């Protein structure tokens, strides 16, 4: 995939990364201001005229859509392949990049955030362990909250069943009242 081809050809100064929806052009705060599909077609446009660079990118994409498609489908070429590590669940994943650290991306276009990527495999394992421990604490707390909510709900259900039984008995007595 040619995220790097697009970035270099159009001299894009914004962040460029690959996400599920396509090649995303954005900032550190908004990652997908413009989105180019994996087929090379612009899927999300930026309609504001405030940022001259974003306007320029879109004008250049629109001027030659076939060029954009060609750049997207072509394989990127990298001058360096520095190993970096991240994780998914219990899996430690090795990826490669030309320049480590944020706001750079891996060869496959993944943004390297400081808290999720490292050049040290052992540091990545430590961070993944810390993340798993934090997840365990979070979900233990959530289970405790849900148990408390369930207890309250069961108590309310018991109360309402009692109310119904009492009302039905009261109603039966009134039906037999000769007044």
N, C-alpha and C positions, 0 to 999 in steps of 0.2 A: 504494500500500500504506500502511496506517495505523499504522506503528510509533509515530509521534509521537502520533497520536490515543490509542493505548493508554497510552503513557507519561503523557500529561497527564491523561487521564480517571481513571486509577487512581492518580494521584499517586505514580508509581514513582520512588523515590530511587536504585535500583540502575541499572547501565548497561543500556541497551536498544539493541540493534543487530540488523541483519538479516544472517543467515548462510544458508548453503545449506539448512539444515534448517528455517528459519523465523525468527520474531521471538524473539530470545534475551534473556532477563533474567538478569543476573548481576553479576559484579564484575570488577575488573581482573585477577583471578587465574583465575576460573572464569566464562567468558562465557555458558555455557548452563545455568544452574541450573534455569530454567524455560524451556520452548520452546513457543511458540504457532505452529501451522501457518499457512500462508498462507490456509487456509480458515477460520481463526478458531477452531480447536479446539486445546485444550491437548494437546500431544503428549508433553511431558515435565513431570512434576510434581516438586516438591520435598517429600519426605515428612517431613523433620525439622521439629519444632515449635520449634527453637531460635531462629530468626529471625522475630520477630513481623511484620515487613514482608512477607516472603515468604508467610507464612501468610495475612495480610490480602489480598494480591493474589489468591491462589488462591481464597479464600472469595468475593471479589467476582466473579471470573471465573465460579465455579460458580453464584453466585446468579442470574446473568442471562447465560447462554451466547449468547443472540441479540444482546445488546448488544455483547459481545466480538466476535462475528463481524462485526457492522455496523461497528465501529471499525476492524477489521483490513482490511476490503475497501474502506473509504472512502479517498479521496485525502487525504493530509496537506496542510495549508496552512502556509506558512512566511512569517514576517514579514520576514526578510532572506535574501539569496542572495549570500553571500560566496564568490568563486571560490577553490578550493584545487586542488592538483595532486598526482597520484600517478602510478605507472607500472605497466604489466604488460609484461614483456619489454622490447621496444624502443618501446612505445607510451606516450607521455605523455598522461595522461587528466585532463581538467578536470572537476571536480565542484563542487557548491555546498553550502554549509552556512550555518547561522545563527550558529554560534560556532565558530571554528577551534580546533584543537589538542585533544589528548587531555584528558579522556575524552569528547569530543563526537563526533557522527557526521555524515556527509554527509546530504543530503536523501534519498538512496536507502538510508540506514541503515548505511553502512559506517563502522566505527570508525576514527577518524583517529589512528593511532599517530604519535608524534613522528618516528620514523625513516622513515616511508613517506609522509607528507603534508607539504605546505608551501604557504604562500600565494604563494611565489615559483616561477614556472615554471623559471627558470634554476637555482635551488637543487635543484629536483626532478630536473632533467636531470643535475646533478652527482652527486646521490645514486644515480640509476639507473646512471650510468657506473661509479661506485665499486662498486656491487652487481654489475654485470656483470664487472668486473675480479676481484672476489673469487670469483665463480662460476668464472671461467676458471682461477684459481689452484687452487681446490678440485678441479675436474675434471681438471686436468693431474696433480695429485698422485694422484688416484684412478686415472687411467689408468696411471701409473707403478707403483702398487701392484698393479694387476691384471696388468700385464705380468710383474712379479716373481713373482706367484702362479702365472701360467701357466707360466713357466720352471721353477719348482720342481715343478709338477705334471707337466710334460713329462719332467723328469729322473726323477721317481719312476716314471712310466710306463715309461720306458726301462729303469730298474733292474728293475722287475717282469717285463718281457718277457725280460730277460737271465736272471733267476732261473728263470722257467718253462723257458726253453730248456736251461739247465744241469740242472734237475731231470729234464726229459724224457730227456736224454742219460744221466744217472745211472740212471734207471729202465730204460732200454733195456739197459744193461750188466748190471743185476741180473737181468733176464729171461733173459739168456743164461748166467747163472752156474749150473753144474751141481750145486752143493751141495744 
